[in-house]
Amino acid sequence: NEPFSGVRQLSSLVAQTRSAQDCLAVQYFRHSYGHLEAEGGSCAISAMQQAFQNGQLSFRALLTETLAHESFTRRK
């Protein structure tokens, strides 16, 4: 636990955690696909999370991985 002063510092500390970053990818998946993840969604979510991490937390990397992932381009 790290001390913080104010909402901005707290949000910065939270944003640096892996769990918050992974949560963003999951929530973006849900928004993009328009439903909660099913069994088949775990691969897409893992790929999105990894792209987000590798892209130094770039939202562009998250968006690109989502649009390029086969589960998005081949959905019914």
GIZI-V570272 format. One record per helix or strand of 3 or more residues. SS is the DSSP state (@ for helix, = for strand). FROM is the first residue (numbers start at 1). TO is the last residue. Records with the same first field share a line. If there is no record, write none. Layout:
SS=FROM-TO, FROM-TO
//
This chain:
@=7-15, 18-33, 41-54, 59-68, 70-73
//
